[in-house]
Amino acid sequence: MQEMAIYGVSFDMVGKQPIVLLKTVEGNRFLPIWIGHAEASAILMTLQGTESPRPMTHDLLVNLVKELHAEVARVIISELRDATFHAMIRLSTSGEDVEIDCRPSDAIAVAVRTGSPIYAVDAVLDGNAIEFEHEPEDDDDMVEKFKEFLDQVTPEDFAEGS
């Protein structure tokens, strides 16, 4: 299982469907999850520090958890079944952990409201994550790194088998 961070919320170019993009905290693996518009709005509002005048559904859930003297220990993107991601919210209460099945978008909306960590199981990442060799860079940084590479490279670096 790997800890994830929210890299961003965007829209796919074809269907204009919201996507939450999770990134592994360690490494450059990205997990895109298509979500609903209401959930995208709920996640973005919290990430941007905006509050609604009345509690939204995810706020209500967080308030219920607090009133029951529990806490959201973590959320887990647990599987992909029949082209649908599944998630769990793990609650800790009175020394006991309870897992509740839910949609990833709801789990993420709860996690951003509680500051709880987000995890994805390795099997989900192995089959669905996109991996990049390097962090995205701007053009100036890329040119500078390429110049540094040219200053240090030797013909032996390109020898067969190196």
C-alpha angles and dihedrals in degrees: 000000000000131000114242135200128204105255094181150309117244143147128259112245097230107045099017088232116154118252127194110208116208122194127200110250088222110047138353105291117132126197116199115202121185111222140175125272094246092052092046089053092048092051094045094047091057095043089052093047094245119146127202118229090241128031115274121217093271091048089052091052092050091048091051091051091051093046089053089054093244132123135212102249095183145320122237130202092216109178150342111234125171091351091305126111117225128201142186131215110212112209124193116209131161092346092308129109120218124187120209122196114232146143116285091238091057092045091051092047089053092045094054090050094051100034089239121157121257120219135184123203116243094243090059092049094044093056102034114022124105113223127207123194094218138021113265108267135190119251096257092054091047093052091048093051090048090052090050089050092052091050092056105034122105131190089252089064087068097047114129113269096021 
